[in-house]
Amino acid sequence: FVVMDKDEAHEYLSSLVNQNLRIHTTDGRVFRGTLKCTDSDKNIVLGNTHEYRQPSERERSAAAANASGGSVSMDMASRYLGLIVIPGQYIFKMEVEQFLSQTKP
């Protein structure tokens, strides 16, 4: 956990504009998109966003019933949302998505 003053935080967030982020929300969803802007209420605007969510209890039960073995593997459900606003009060984790080719040696 890093503590920054207001100017440092503003500079850091500005450096993330047009970067791909993964935003984790308190209800278990993950949003992956391009940071467009933020505001003083900590709301985040993402473009070209996909939403990912855990399978429902009913889907998990059905998969377990149809499984022929001890473990069940399921993918997260996803859908394209486009341009969205994520209320800051529901954000608990933000990750910058970087690939090995984007990192500095």
Residue pairs with C-beta under 8 A, 6 or more apart in sequence:
4 12
13 38
16 35
16 96
17 35
17 36
17 37
18 34
18 35
18 36
19 34
19 35
19 96
19 97
20 32
20 33
20 34
20 35
20 96
20 97
21 32
21 33
21 34
21 35
21 44
21 46
21 94
21 95
21 96
21 97
22 30
22 31
22 32
22 94
22 95
22 97
23 30
23 31
23 32
23 33
23 44
23 46
23 86
23 91
23 93
23 94
23 95
24 30
24 91
24 92
24 93
24 94
24 95
25 31
25 86
25 90
25 91
25 92
26 90
26 91
26 92
27 90
28 53
28 54
29 51
29 52
29 53
30 51
30 52
30 53
30 76
31 46
31 49
31 50
31 51
31 52
31 81
31 84
31 86
32 49
32 50
32 52
32 97
33 46
33 47
33 48
33 49
33 50
33 81
33 84
34 46
34 47
34 48
34 49
35 44
35 45
35 46
36 45
36 46
36 47
36 83
37 45
38 44
38 45
38 88
41 87
41 88
42 88
42 89
42 91
43 85
43 86
43 87
43 88
44 85
44 86
44 88
44 91
44 94
45 83
45 84
45 85
45 86
46 83
46 84
46 86
47 82
47 83
48 82
48 83
49 80
49 81
49 82
49 83
49 84
50 78
50 79
50 80
50 81
51 78
51 79
51 81
52 76
52 77
52 78
53 76
53 77
53 78
54 76
54 77
55 63
55 74
55 75
55 76
55 77
59 74
60 72
60 74
63 72
63 74
64 72
